[in-house]
Amino acid sequence: MRLRTDQFVDKPGWGPLVRYIIAATLARTSDGGAVVAIVLMVTAGDGSGWLAGALGACITAPHLLGPFVARSLDTARDGRTVIAAASLAHGTALAAAVLLYPHTHPAVTAVLLVVSGLFGPLLTGGISSRLPAIAGHGQRRQRRAQGWDVTTYGISGTVSPTLVAALATWASPATAALTLAAGCFIAAAVIRFLPRTPAPGKAADVPRPIRTLTGILASGPLRRTLYLTVTVAFSVAALPIVAVAGTPALGVSASVAGLLTAAYGLGNLAGSAGVMIRPSRTEADQLTTRLAATVGATLLLITLAPSFPLALAAYAAAGSPTPTSSPPPSPPATNTPPTTHADRSSSGSAP
Protein backbone atom coordinates (compact mmCIF):
# COMPACT_ATOMS: atom_id res chain seq x y z
CA MET A 1 0.00 0.00 0.00
CA ARG A 2 1.53 3.29 -1.10
CA LEU A 3 2.00 5.90 1.58
CA ARG A 4 0.43 9.24 0.84
CA THR A 5 2.49 12.33 1.56
CA ASP A 6 -0.38 14.82 1.42
CA GLN A 7 -2.67 13.40 4.10
CA PHE A 8 -3.54 15.32 7.26
CA VAL A 9 -3.42 13.75 10.70
CA ASP A 10 -6.83 12.38 11.62
CA LYS A 11 -6.06 10.01 14.46
CA PRO A 12 -2.90 8.83 16.23
CA GLY A 13 -1.33 5.57 15.11
CA TRP A 14 1.89 3.59 15.26
CA GLY A 15 2.70 3.99 11.55
CA PRO A 16 3.23 7.76 11.64
CA LEU A 17 5.03 7.50 14.99
CA VAL A 18 7.46 4.88 13.67
CA ARG A 19 8.24 7.04 10.64
CA TYR A 20 8.71 9.98 12.97
CA ILE A 21 11.16 8.04 15.16
CA ILE A 22 13.18 6.93 12.12
CA ALA A 23 13.38 10.42 10.63
CA ALA A 24 14.15 12.13 13.93
CA THR A 25 16.82 9.60 14.89
CA LEU A 26 18.63 9.86 11.55
CA ALA A 27 18.55 13.66 11.49
CA ARG A 28 19.57 14.05 15.13
CA THR A 29 22.33 11.47 14.79
CA SER A 30 23.89 13.67 12.12
CA ASP A 31 23.34 16.86 14.10
CA GLY A 32 24.68 15.43 17.36
CA GLY A 33 27.60 13.46 15.95
CA ALA A 34 28.91 16.21 13.71
CA VAL A 35 30.68 18.00 16.57
CA VAL A 36 32.55 14.85 17.62
CA ALA A 37 33.54 14.11 14.01
CA ILE A 38 34.78 17.65 13.38
CA VAL A 39 36.81 17.79 16.60
CA LEU A 40 38.40 14.40 15.85
CA MET A 41 39.09 15.47 12.25
CA VAL A 42 40.98 18.57 13.41
CA THR A 43 42.93 16.82 16.16
CA ALA A 44 43.82 13.92 13.86
CA GLY A 45 45.28 16.45 11.42
CA ASP A 46 47.48 17.93 14.17
CA GLY A 47 45.24 20.95 14.48
CA SER A 48 45.21 22.90 17.72
CA GLY A 49 42.65 22.35 20.44
CA TRP A 50 41.56 25.95 19.99
CA LEU A 51 40.78 25.35 16.31
CA ALA A 52 38.92 22.11 17.09
CA GLY A 53 36.78 23.86 19.69
CA ALA A 54 36.13 26.84 17.43
CA LEU A 55 34.98 24.68 14.51
CA GLY A 56 32.83 22.61 16.86
CA ALA A 57 31.22 25.81 18.13
CA CYS A 58 30.47 26.82 14.54
CA ILE A 59 27.97 23.93 14.45
CA THR A 60 26.39 24.42 17.86
CA ALA A 61 26.30 28.24 18.23
CA PRO A 62 23.84 28.81 15.35
CA HIS A 63 21.24 26.83 17.30
CA LEU A 64 20.71 30.04 19.28
CA LEU A 65 19.02 31.46 16.20
CA GLY A 66 16.36 28.75 16.36
CA PRO A 67 13.40 31.10 16.99
CA PHE A 68 14.28 33.10 13.88
CA VAL A 69 15.09 30.14 11.63
CA ALA A 70 12.11 28.07 12.73
CA ARG A 71 9.55 30.78 11.99
CA SER A 72 9.57 29.44 8.45
CA LEU A 73 7.66 26.43 9.79
CA ASP A 74 4.81 28.62 10.98
CA THR A 75 4.49 30.45 7.68
CA ALA A 76 4.92 27.42 5.38
CA ARG A 77 1.97 25.65 3.77
CA ASP A 78 3.66 22.31 4.42
CA GLY A 79 6.20 22.22 7.24
CA ARG A 80 7.52 18.85 6.09
CA THR A 81 9.00 20.50 3.02
CA VAL A 82 10.86 23.00 5.18
CA ILE A 83 12.26 20.33 7.51
CA ALA A 84 13.23 17.99 4.64
CA ALA A 85 15.01 20.85 2.85
CA ALA A 86 16.79 21.74 6.09
CA SER A 87 17.97 18.14 6.47
CA LEU A 88 19.34 18.15 2.93
CA ALA A 89 21.06 21.51 3.44
CA HIS A 90 22.54 20.41 6.76
CA GLY A 91 24.02 17.26 5.24
CA THR A 92 25.30 19.03 2.14
CA ALA A 93 27.02 21.83 4.08
CA LEU A 94 28.56 19.33 6.51
CA ALA A 95 29.91 17.16 3.67
CA ALA A 96 31.32 20.20 1.87
CA ALA A 97 33.04 21.43 5.04
CA VAL A 98 34.69 18.05 5.61
CA LEU A 99 35.82 17.60 2.01
CA LEU A 100 37.25 21.12 1.72
CA TYR A 101 38.96 21.26 5.13
CA PRO A 102 42.31 19.71 3.99
CA HIS A 103 42.47 21.97 0.94
CA THR A 104 41.26 25.39 2.09
CA HIS A 105 41.67 27.89 4.91
CA PRO A 106 39.86 26.90 8.12
CA ALA A 107 37.69 30.01 7.71
CA VAL A 108 36.00 28.41 4.70
CA THR A 109 35.26 25.30 6.74
CA ALA A 110 33.96 27.49 9.56
CA VAL A 111 31.50 29.27 7.26
CA LEU A 112 30.18 25.98 5.90
CA LEU A 113 29.78 24.59 9.41
CA VAL A 114 27.86 27.71 10.46
CA VAL A 115 25.52 27.16 7.50
CA SER A 116 25.11 23.54 8.55
CA GLY A 117 24.45 24.56 12.15
CA LEU A 118 21.79 27.09 11.13
CA PHE A 119 19.57 24.21 10.07
CA GLY A 120 20.15 22.30 13.32
CA PRO A 121 17.11 23.77 15.13
CA LEU A 122 14.86 22.46 12.38
CA LEU A 123 16.26 18.97 12.97
CA THR A 124 15.64 19.15 16.72
CA GLY A 125 12.73 21.32 17.81
CA GLY A 126 11.51 21.63 14.23
CA ILE A 127 10.91 17.91 13.86
CA SER A 128 9.42 17.84 17.36
CA SER A 129 6.77 20.29 16.16
CA ARG A 130 5.30 17.41 14.13
CA LEU A 131 4.83 15.25 17.21
CA PRO A 132 1.79 16.70 19.05
CA ALA A 133 -0.55 16.05 16.12
CA ILE A 134 0.82 12.51 15.69
CA ALA A 135 0.52 11.71 19.40
CA GLY A 136 -3.09 12.79 19.85
CA HIS A 137 -4.75 14.48 22.82
CA GLY A 138 -4.38 13.80 26.54
CA GLN A 139 -1.52 14.47 28.95
CA ARG A 140 -0.46 10.83 29.30
CA ARG A 141 -0.50 10.30 25.53
CA GLN A 142 1.49 13.48 24.96
CA ARG A 143 4.00 12.71 27.75
CA ARG A 144 4.53 9.19 26.42
CA ALA A 145 5.05 10.54 22.89
CA GLN A 146 7.52 13.04 24.31
CA GLY A 147 9.30 10.08 25.88
CA TRP A 148 9.61 8.52 22.43
CA ASP A 149 10.83 11.86 21.12
CA VAL A 150 13.55 12.04 23.76
CA THR A 151 14.38 8.41 22.98
CA THR A 152 15.44 9.56 19.51
CA TYR A 153 17.87 11.93 21.22
CA GLY A 154 19.11 9.08 23.38
CA ILE A 155 19.54 6.76 20.41
CA SER A 156 21.27 9.42 18.35
CA GLY A 157 23.37 10.42 21.35
CA THR A 158 24.49 6.80 21.69
CA VAL A 159 24.79 5.80 18.04
CA SER A 160 26.41 8.95 16.67
CA PRO A 161 29.53 9.07 18.91
CA THR A 162 29.91 5.29 18.76
CA LEU A 163 29.65 5.35 14.98
CA VAL A 164 32.04 8.28 14.75
CA ALA A 165 34.55 6.63 17.07
CA ALA A 166 34.38 3.33 15.16
CA LEU A 167 34.70 4.91 11.71
CA ALA A 168 37.41 7.28 12.89
CA THR A 169 39.42 4.29 14.11
CA TRP A 170 38.80 2.00 11.13
CA ALA A 171 38.84 4.65 8.41
CA SER A 172 39.04 8.37 9.27
CA PRO A 173 37.06 11.11 11.03
CA ALA A 174 36.22 12.54 7.60
CA THR A 175 34.58 9.23 6.63
CA ALA A 176 32.56 9.35 9.83
CA ALA A 177 31.36 12.88 9.10
CA LEU A 178 30.38 11.96 5.53
CA THR A 179 28.41 9.00 6.86
CA LEU A 180 26.49 11.35 9.15
CA ALA A 181 25.77 13.61 6.19
CA ALA A 182 24.36 10.65 4.26
CA GLY A 183 22.01 9.99 7.16
CA CYS A 184 20.58 13.48 6.69
CA PHE A 185 19.71 12.70 3.08
CA ILE A 186 17.82 9.56 4.11
CA ALA A 187 16.06 11.48 6.89
CA ALA A 188 14.85 14.07 4.37
CA ALA A 189 13.11 11.35 2.35
CA VAL A 190 11.43 9.83 5.43
CA ILE A 191 10.26 13.25 6.63
CA ARG A 192 8.21 13.63 3.47
CA PHE A 193 6.16 10.59 4.55
CA LEU A 194 5.17 12.04 7.91
CA PRO A 195 1.50 13.03 8.16
CA ARG A 196 0.80 16.54 7.04
CA THR A 197 -0.41 18.90 9.76
CA PRO A 198 -2.50 21.98 8.99
CA ALA A 199 -0.67 25.28 8.90
CA PRO A 200 -1.01 27.16 12.22
CA GLY A 201 -2.41 30.22 10.48
CA LYS A 202 -1.66 33.03 8.09
CA ALA A 203 1.82 34.49 8.07
CA ALA A 204 0.45 37.80 9.37
CA ASP A 205 -1.06 36.01 12.38
CA VAL A 206 2.19 34.31 13.41
CA PRO A 207 3.93 36.36 16.14
CA ARG A 208 7.45 37.52 15.46
CA PRO A 209 10.23 35.90 17.53
CA ILE A 210 10.74 39.04 19.62
CA ARG A 211 7.04 39.18 20.50
CA THR A 212 7.06 35.49 21.38
CA LEU A 213 10.14 35.93 23.58
CA THR A 214 8.49 38.88 25.31
CA GLY A 215 5.44 36.73 26.06
CA ILE A 216 7.64 33.95 27.46
CA LEU A 217 9.52 36.36 29.70
CA ALA A 218 6.22 37.74 30.99
CA SER A 219 5.16 34.30 32.27
CA GLY A 220 6.90 32.93 35.34
CA PRO A 221 6.69 29.20 34.46
CA LEU A 222 7.67 29.81 30.82
CA ARG A 223 10.48 32.15 31.84
CA ARG A 224 11.97 29.64 34.28
CA THR A 225 11.64 26.84 31.73
CA LEU A 226 13.46 28.95 29.15
CA TYR A 227 16.29 29.87 31.51
CA LEU A 228 16.81 26.32 32.73
CA THR A 229 16.51 24.77 29.28
CA VAL A 230 19.07 27.16 27.80
CA THR A 231 21.41 26.67 30.76
CA VAL A 232 21.23 22.87 30.61
CA ALA A 233 21.54 22.80 26.82
CA PHE A 234 24.51 25.18 26.92
CA SER A 235 26.25 23.03 29.52
CA VAL A 236 25.76 19.62 27.93
CA ALA A 237 26.54 20.93 24.44
CA ALA A 238 30.19 21.18 25.49
CA LEU A 239 30.42 17.53 26.53
CA PRO A 240 31.66 16.18 23.14
CA ILE A 241 34.51 18.70 23.13
CA VAL A 242 35.25 18.10 26.82
CA ALA A 243 35.32 14.36 26.15
CA VAL A 244 37.98 14.73 23.43
CA ALA A 245 40.02 17.30 25.35
CA GLY A 246 39.92 15.27 28.56
CA THR A 247 41.11 11.94 27.17
CA PRO A 248 44.84 12.60 27.82
CA ALA A 249 44.16 13.13 31.52
CA LEU A 250 42.23 9.85 31.59
CA GLY A 251 45.07 7.98 29.87
CA VAL A 252 43.16 7.04 26.71
CA SER A 253 43.33 8.05 23.05
CA ALA A 254 41.18 10.83 21.60
CA SER A 255 39.18 8.39 19.45
CA VAL A 256 37.87 6.74 22.63
CA ALA A 257 36.07 9.99 23.47
CA GLY A 258 33.17 8.70 21.43
CA LEU A 259 32.57 6.11 24.13
CA LEU A 260 32.14 8.86 26.72
CA THR A 261 29.48 10.65 24.69
CA ALA A 262 27.91 7.28 23.94
CA ALA A 263 27.64 6.71 27.68
CA TYR A 264 25.81 10.02 27.93
CA GLY A 265 23.44 8.80 25.23
CA LEU A 266 22.84 5.53 27.07
CA GLY A 267 21.96 7.48 30.19
CA ASN A 268 19.61 9.56 28.10
CA LEU A 269 17.98 6.40 26.78
CA ALA A 270 17.48 5.09 30.30
CA GLY A 271 15.89 8.35 31.36
CA SER A 272 13.57 8.48 28.37
CA ALA A 273 12.53 4.86 28.94
CA GLY A 274 11.50 5.85 32.44
CA VAL A 275 9.39 8.69 31.06
CA MET A 276 7.63 6.33 28.64
CA ILE A 277 6.99 3.59 31.21
CA ARG A 278 5.89 5.93 33.95
CA PRO A 279 5.15 9.48 32.75
CA SER A 280 5.75 11.97 35.53
CA ARG A 281 2.73 13.56 37.20
CA THR A 282 4.83 16.10 39.08
CA GLU A 283 4.20 19.77 38.38
CA ALA A 284 6.43 20.57 35.41
CA ASP A 285 7.75 23.81 36.90
CA GLN A 286 9.05 22.01 40.01
CA LEU A 287 10.30 19.00 38.05
CA THR A 288 12.35 21.17 35.69
CA THR A 289 14.15 22.91 38.54
CA ARG A 290 14.98 19.68 40.38
CA LEU A 291 16.31 17.88 37.33
CA ALA A 292 18.32 20.86 36.13
CA ALA A 293 20.06 20.85 39.51
CA THR A 294 20.68 17.13 39.11
CA VAL A 295 22.29 17.69 35.71
CA GLY A 296 24.55 20.33 37.27
CA ALA A 297 25.67 17.90 39.95
CA THR A 298 26.49 15.19 37.42
CA LEU A 299 28.49 17.65 35.31
CA LEU A 300 30.57 18.37 38.40
CA LEU A 301 31.21 14.63 38.74
CA ILE A 302 32.52 14.57 35.16
CA THR A 303 35.12 17.23 35.95
CA LEU A 304 36.23 15.31 39.06
CA ALA A 305 36.39 11.80 37.55
CA PRO A 306 39.97 10.52 38.06
CA SER A 307 39.78 7.51 35.72
CA PHE A 308 38.13 6.42 32.48
CA PRO A 309 35.65 3.95 34.06
CA LEU A 310 34.47 6.59 36.53
CA ALA A 311 34.23 9.13 33.72
CA LEU A 312 32.01 6.70 31.79
CA ALA A 313 29.72 6.39 34.81
CA ALA A 314 29.63 10.18 35.24
CA TYR A 315 28.69 10.76 31.60
CA ALA A 316 25.91 8.18 31.86
CA ALA A 317 24.63 9.85 35.03
CA ALA A 318 24.62 13.22 33.28
CA GLY A 319 22.45 11.85 30.51
CA SER A 320 19.81 10.15 32.66
CA PRO A 321 17.97 13.24 33.99
CA THR A 322 18.17 15.16 30.71
CA PRO A 323 14.98 13.72 29.10
CA THR A 324 12.82 15.25 31.80
CA SER A 325 14.87 18.34 32.61
CA SER A 326 12.78 20.45 30.26
CA PRO A 327 9.19 19.17 30.21
CA PRO A 328 6.43 21.33 28.78
CA PRO A 329 5.34 23.96 31.28
CA SER A 330 1.88 24.11 32.73
CA PRO A 331 -0.44 26.68 31.18
CA PRO A 332 0.41 30.08 32.66
CA ALA A 333 -2.10 32.13 34.52
CA THR A 334 -1.59 35.12 32.26
CA ASN A 335 -2.28 35.35 28.56
CA THR A 336 0.68 34.81 26.26
CA PRO A 337 1.10 34.78 22.48
CA PRO A 338 0.18 31.52 20.75
CA THR A 339 2.81 28.80 20.91
CA THR A 340 4.49 28.33 17.55
CA HIS A 341 7.00 25.98 16.04
CA ALA A 342 9.62 28.67 16.46
CA ASP A 343 9.08 28.54 20.22
CA ARG A 344 9.75 24.82 20.33
CA SER A 345 12.90 25.19 18.21
CA SER A 346 14.51 27.89 20.30
CA SER A 347 16.89 25.78 22.30
CA GLY A 348 17.30 22.65 20.25
CA SER A 349 17.78 19.69 22.41
CA ALA A 350 19.98 17.45 24.32
CA PRO A 351 23.10 16.58 22.40
Backbone torsions as a table, in degrees:
resi	resn	phi	psi	omega
1	MET	NA	126.4	-174.6
2	ARG	-79.5	132.8	179.2
3	LEU	-75.5	135.4	176.1
4	ARG	-90.3	140.2	-179.7
5	THR	-102.9	3.5	-177.3
6	ASP	-114.7	7.4	-175.4
7	GLN	-83.6	144.4	176.7
8	PHE	-87.1	158.7	178.1
9	VAL	-71.5	126.9	176.5
10	ASP	-113.8	-37.2	176.9
11	LYS	-153.1	150.2	-177.9
12	PRO	-67.2	149.6	178.6
13	GLY	-160.0	165.5	-178.3
14	TRP	-73.3	-31.9	-179.0
15	GLY	-56.9	-56.2	177.9
16	PRO	-60.5	-36.6	-179.3
17	LEU	-66.6	-40.2	178.7
18	VAL	-63.7	-43.5	178.1
19	ARG	-63.3	-37.8	177.7
20	TYR	-61.9	-46.2	-178.3
21	ILE	-61.7	-41.9	179.7
22	ILE	-63.2	-48.9	-177.7
23	ALA	-63.8	-46.0	-178.0
24	ALA	-64.9	-40.6	-179.3
25	THR	-64.6	-45.5	179.9
26	LEU	-62.0	-48.2	-177.2
27	ALA	-65.1	-42.2	-176.5
28	ARG	-76.6	-24.8	173.3
29	THR	-63.8	-42.4	177.9
30	SER	-66.7	-44.3	-177.5
31	ASP	-65.9	-42.5	-177.1
32	GLY	-77.3	-34.8	-177.0
33	GLY	-83.0	-14.6	-176.2
34	ALA	-61.4	-38.5	-178.6
35	VAL	-63.3	-45.1	179.8
36	VAL	-62.0	-43.6	-178.7
37	ALA	-63.8	-42.1	-179.1
38	ILE	-66.7	-43.9	-179.9
39	VAL	-62.8	-43.4	177.8
40	LEU	-65.4	-37.3	180.0
41	MET	-62.7	-41.9	-179.2
42	VAL	-70.4	-45.5	-178.8
43	THR	-67.5	-34.7	177.9
44	ALA	-66.7	-27.8	178.0
45	GLY	-91.9	21.2	178.6
46	ASP	63.0	26.2	174.3
47	GLY	-76.8	159.5	-177.7
48	SER	-74.7	158.2	176.2
49	GLY	-63.0	-33.3	178.1
50	TRP	-62.9	-43.9	180.0
51	LEU	-65.8	-41.0	179.3
52	ALA	-61.1	-44.4	179.0
53	GLY	-66.5	-38.8	-179.2
54	ALA	-65.3	-43.7	179.3
55	LEU	-68.6	-35.3	175.4
56	GLY	-63.4	-39.5	178.4
57	ALA	-66.5	-27.5	178.6
58	CYS	-62.7	-25.1	178.2
59	ILE	-84.8	-41.3	-173.2
60	THR	-84.5	-36.5	-175.5
61	ALA	-59.4	-40.0	-179.9
62	PRO	-61.1	-14.8	177.0
63	HIS	-61.6	-21.4	178.0
64	LEU	-65.2	-19.8	179.6
65	LEU	-89.1	12.7	-178.5
66	GLY	-49.3	-47.6	-177.9
67	PRO	-60.3	-30.9	-179.0
68	PHE	-82.4	-40.9	179.3
69	VAL	-67.4	-43.0	-172.4
70	ALA	-75.6	-9.0	178.0
71	ARG	-61.3	-23.4	178.1
72	SER	-61.3	-25.9	177.1
73	LEU	-67.7	-36.1	-177.0
74	ASP	-76.6	-22.2	-178.0
75	THR	-104.0	-1.8	-178.5
76	ALA	-87.3	146.3	175.9
77	ARG	-69.1	-34.0	179.3
78	ASP	-136.4	103.9	-176.8
79	GLY	-62.9	-24.7	-180.0
80	ARG	-61.6	-36.1	179.7
81	THR	-64.1	-41.0	179.6
82	VAL	-64.0	-46.4	-177.6
83	ILE	-67.8	-41.0	178.7
84	ALA	-63.6	-41.9	178.1
85	ALA	-64.8	-37.4	177.8
86	ALA	-64.3	-39.4	179.2
87	SER	-63.9	-42.6	177.3
88	LEU	-63.5	-44.2	-179.0
89	ALA	-65.6	-40.1	179.0
90	HIS	-60.9	-47.9	-179.8
91	GLY	-65.7	-39.9	-179.5
92	THR	-66.0	-45.8	-179.7
93	ALA	-65.4	-38.8	178.5
94	LEU	-64.2	-45.5	179.2
95	ALA	-62.3	-41.8	179.7
96	ALA	-64.6	-40.5	179.4
97	ALA	-62.0	-42.4	-178.8
98	VAL	-67.9	-44.0	-177.3
99	LEU	-69.1	-31.2	-176.8
100	LEU	-89.8	-16.7	-174.9
101	TYR	-54.0	-45.5	-178.3
102	PRO	-70.7	-14.1	-170.9
103	HIS	-115.1	-5.7	-176.9
104	THR	-132.0	175.2	176.4
105	HIS	-68.9	144.3	179.7
106	PRO	-55.3	-23.3	179.5
107	ALA	-63.7	-35.0	178.1
108	VAL	-65.4	-44.7	177.1
109	THR	-60.8	-40.8	-179.7
110	ALA	-61.0	-43.2	-179.9
111	VAL	-62.9	-44.6	179.5
112	LEU	-64.1	-37.0	178.4
113	LEU	-69.7	-34.5	175.2
114	VAL	-63.5	-42.7	177.3
115	VAL	-60.8	-44.3	178.1
116	SER	-61.2	-44.1	-178.8
117	GLY	-66.4	-28.2	179.6
118	LEU	-61.0	-28.2	-179.2
119	PHE	-90.4	-4.5	179.7
120	GLY	-56.4	-45.3	-179.6
121	PRO	-58.3	-29.4	179.1
122	LEU	-75.6	-17.9	177.9
123	LEU	-93.4	-8.6	178.0
124	THR	-110.3	-87.5	179.0
125	GLY	-65.0	-29.6	179.9
126	GLY	-63.4	-47.0	176.8
127	ILE	-65.4	-37.4	179.6
128	SER	-61.7	-24.6	179.1
129	SER	-66.4	-16.1	177.2
130	ARG	-81.0	-18.2	-168.4
131	LEU	-71.4	-43.7	-175.3
132	PRO	-54.8	-41.2	-179.5
133	ALA	-69.6	-32.6	178.4
134	ILE	-71.9	-36.7	-174.7
135	ALA	-73.1	-34.3	-175.8
136	GLY	94.4	-175.7	-174.6
137	HIS	-91.3	164.5	178.6
138	GLY	104.3	136.7	-176.8
139	GLN	-62.8	-45.3	-178.4
140	ARG	-63.9	-41.0	178.9
141	ARG	-64.5	-41.9	179.7
142	GLN	-68.3	-43.3	179.7
143	ARG	-63.5	-39.7	179.6
144	ARG	-66.9	-39.9	176.8
145	ALA	-64.5	-37.6	176.0
146	GLN	-64.1	-33.2	174.9
147	GLY	-62.6	-42.2	175.5
148	TRP	-63.3	-39.2	179.8
149	ASP	-61.5	-45.9	179.1
150	VAL	-67.8	-27.9	176.4
151	THR	-60.3	-36.3	178.0
152	THR	-63.4	-33.9	175.0
153	TYR	-68.0	-40.6	179.4
154	GLY	-64.5	-43.9	178.7
155	ILE	-63.2	-47.9	-179.2
156	SER	-65.8	-36.3	178.4
157	GLY	-68.2	-22.5	177.2
158	THR	-90.8	-46.1	-175.5
159	VAL	-70.5	-44.5	-172.8
160	SER	-62.1	-49.7	178.8
161	PRO	-68.2	-33.6	177.5
162	THR	-65.4	-44.6	178.0
163	LEU	-62.4	-44.5	179.5
164	VAL	-62.8	-44.8	-179.7
165	ALA	-62.5	-42.4	-179.1
166	ALA	-65.7	-48.3	-178.7
167	LEU	-68.6	-34.1	177.9
168	ALA	-65.7	-33.5	178.9
169	THR	-77.5	-44.5	-176.2
170	TRP	-80.7	-32.6	-178.4
171	ALA	-124.6	-90.2	178.8
172	SER	-163.8	159.3	175.9
173	PRO	-59.9	-32.4	178.6
174	ALA	-63.7	-41.0	176.9
175	THR	-61.4	-39.8	178.7
176	ALA	-63.1	-43.6	-179.7
177	ALA	-65.4	-39.0	179.1
178	LEU	-67.3	-33.3	176.5
179	THR	-65.7	-39.6	176.5
180	LEU	-63.6	-39.7	178.6
181	ALA	-62.7	-39.3	178.0
182	ALA	-62.6	-35.4	177.2
183	GLY	-61.1	-34.0	177.3
184	CYS	-63.9	-38.0	-179.4
185	PHE	-66.4	-39.8	178.0
186	ILE	-67.5	-41.3	179.9
187	ALA	-59.7	-38.9	-179.5
188	ALA	-60.0	-38.9	179.6
189	ALA	-68.2	-41.4	-178.9
190	VAL	-67.6	-36.2	-179.5
191	ILE	-58.6	-34.5	-179.5
192	ARG	-65.1	-18.2	-179.2
193	PHE	-99.4	8.3	171.1
194	LEU	-73.9	152.1	177.8
195	PRO	-60.6	144.1	178.9
196	ARG	-81.8	133.6	177.2
197	THR	-108.0	143.7	-179.5
198	PRO	-60.2	147.2	176.6
199	ALA	-62.8	142.2	-177.0
200	PRO	-66.3	-16.5	-179.7
201	GLY	157.1	-175.6	177.8
202	LYS	-71.5	154.4	-178.2
203	ALA	-57.6	-35.9	-178.8
204	ALA	-68.3	-23.2	-178.4
205	ASP	-88.0	-11.4	-178.6
206	VAL	-82.4	121.0	-178.1
207	PRO	-64.6	144.8	176.2
208	ARG	-68.2	156.3	-178.5
209	PRO	-55.3	-38.7	-178.8
210	ILE	-65.2	-40.7	178.8
211	ARG	-65.7	-40.7	178.3
212	THR	-63.0	-44.0	179.4
213	LEU	-62.5	-39.2	178.3
214	THR	-62.0	-41.2	178.2
215	GLY	-64.8	-38.1	178.0
216	ILE	-65.0	-44.1	-178.4
217	LEU	-67.4	-23.0	179.7
218	ALA	-79.3	-13.6	-178.3
219	SER	-107.6	124.6	-178.5
220	GLY	-56.9	-54.0	180.0
221	PRO	-60.5	-43.1	-179.9
222	LEU	-67.0	-38.3	-179.4
223	ARG	-64.4	-46.1	179.3
224	ARG	-64.4	-39.7	177.8
225	THR	-61.8	-42.0	178.8
226	LEU	-62.6	-48.8	-178.6
227	TYR	-59.8	-48.1	-177.3
228	LEU	-68.3	-39.4	178.9
229	THR	-62.9	-46.1	179.7
230	VAL	-63.5	-41.9	-178.9
231	THR	-63.6	-46.9	179.8
232	VAL	-64.4	-45.8	-178.8
233	ALA	-62.2	-41.6	179.1
234	PHE	-61.9	-40.1	-177.3
235	SER	-69.6	-49.5	-175.2
236	VAL	-75.9	-18.2	178.5
237	ALA	-64.2	-24.6	-178.9
238	ALA	-83.2	-8.2	-174.5
239	LEU	-59.5	-42.2	178.6
240	PRO	-59.2	-39.7	179.4
241	ILE	-71.4	-40.7	177.5
242	VAL	-61.8	-37.9	-179.3
243	ALA	-62.6	-44.1	179.9
244	VAL	-68.7	-45.5	-177.0
245	ALA	-67.4	-27.3	-176.0
246	GLY	-90.4	-4.2	-177.6
247	THR	-63.1	-37.1	178.2
248	PRO	-60.0	-39.3	-179.9
249	ALA	-68.4	-23.5	179.3
250	LEU	-91.4	-4.0	178.1
251	GLY	76.7	27.9	178.6
252	VAL	-128.8	166.2	-179.5
253	SER	-77.5	161.2	-177.2
254	ALA	-63.4	-32.7	-178.4
255	SER	-65.1	-21.6	179.9
256	VAL	-75.8	-10.6	179.6
257	ALA	-58.8	-27.0	177.9
258	GLY	-60.2	-30.3	178.6
259	LEU	-68.8	-32.4	178.6
260	LEU	-67.2	-46.1	178.6
261	THR	-69.8	-28.7	174.6
262	ALA	-66.5	-36.6	176.8
263	ALA	-63.4	-38.8	174.9
264	TYR	-60.0	-43.9	179.0
265	GLY	-63.5	-38.0	177.3
266	LEU	-64.1	-40.0	175.8
267	GLY	-62.9	-38.2	176.9
268	ASN	-63.3	-41.5	177.6
269	LEU	-61.9	-42.8	-180.0
270	ALA	-62.9	-41.2	179.0
271	GLY	-65.9	-41.2	180.0
272	SER	-68.9	-33.7	176.5
273	ALA	-62.8	-38.3	177.2
274	GLY	-63.5	-37.9	178.9
275	VAL	-65.6	-39.7	-178.8
276	MET	-70.5	-42.0	-177.4
277	ILE	-70.9	-41.4	-177.9
278	ARG	-138.4	83.0	179.7
279	PRO	-56.0	136.2	-176.8
280	SER	-70.1	140.2	176.0
281	ARG	-106.6	3.5	179.5
282	THR	-69.6	146.3	176.1
283	GLU	-54.2	126.7	-172.4
284	ALA	-59.0	-37.3	-178.1
285	ASP	-62.1	-43.4	178.8
286	GLN	-70.2	-41.6	-177.0
287	LEU	-63.1	-40.2	-179.7
288	THR	-60.9	-45.0	-178.6
289	THR	-63.7	-45.6	-178.4
290	ARG	-62.1	-45.8	-175.6
291	LEU	-74.1	-30.7	174.9
292	ALA	-63.7	-40.0	176.5
293	ALA	-64.1	-36.9	178.3
294	THR	-64.7	-42.1	177.7
295	VAL	-60.6	-42.6	178.5
296	GLY	-59.4	-40.8	179.4
297	ALA	-65.4	-40.5	-179.4
298	THR	-70.0	-32.0	176.0
299	LEU	-65.7	-34.2	175.5
300	LEU	-64.7	-38.3	177.6
301	LEU	-62.2	-36.4	179.3
302	ILE	-61.2	-43.7	-178.5
303	THR	-68.5	-22.7	-176.9
304	LEU	-98.0	-7.4	-175.8
305	ALA	-62.4	122.4	-176.2
306	PRO	-88.1	-11.9	-176.1
307	SER	-141.8	165.7	-177.2
308	PHE	-65.2	-45.2	178.3
309	PRO	-59.0	-41.5	179.0
310	LEU	-69.3	-33.0	176.5
311	ALA	-65.6	-40.1	176.2
312	LEU	-58.1	-45.5	179.7
313	ALA	-63.8	-38.6	-179.4
314	ALA	-67.7	-40.2	177.8
315	TYR	-64.6	-40.7	178.0
316	ALA	-64.3	-40.1	178.5
317	ALA	-65.4	-35.1	178.7
318	ALA	-67.1	-31.2	-178.9
319	GLY	-78.5	-28.6	-171.5
320	SER	-64.0	-38.9	179.4
321	PRO	-84.9	-8.2	-174.0
322	THR	-62.5	-38.6	-178.5
323	PRO	-56.8	-30.9	-177.3
324	THR	-111.2	12.8	-178.9
325	SER	-79.2	-9.7	178.2
326	SER	-142.1	61.1	179.0
327	PRO	-72.6	163.5	179.5
328	PRO	-64.5	136.2	-177.3
329	PRO	-73.0	157.6	175.4
330	SER	-69.6	154.2	179.8
331	PRO	-57.2	130.3	-178.0
332	PRO	-73.4	160.6	-179.0
333	ALA	-75.8	-25.7	179.7
334	THR	-98.2	161.9	-179.9
335	ASN	-77.6	138.5	177.9
336	THR	-133.2	161.1	178.5
337	PRO	-59.5	155.7	-179.2
338	PRO	-58.5	142.3	177.4
339	THR	-71.4	132.9	-178.6
340	THR	-123.6	172.7	178.2
341	HIS	-63.1	-33.1	179.5
342	ALA	-62.5	-34.2	176.8
343	ASP	-61.4	-44.8	-175.3
344	ARG	-73.4	-15.4	-178.0
345	SER	-100.9	9.0	-171.4
346	SER	-69.3	-36.0	-174.6
347	SER	-116.5	2.6	176.5
348	GLY	74.2	-112.2	-168.7
349	SER	-171.4	-174.7	168.5
350	ALA	-74.4	143.9	-178.6
351	PRO	-71.2	NA	NA
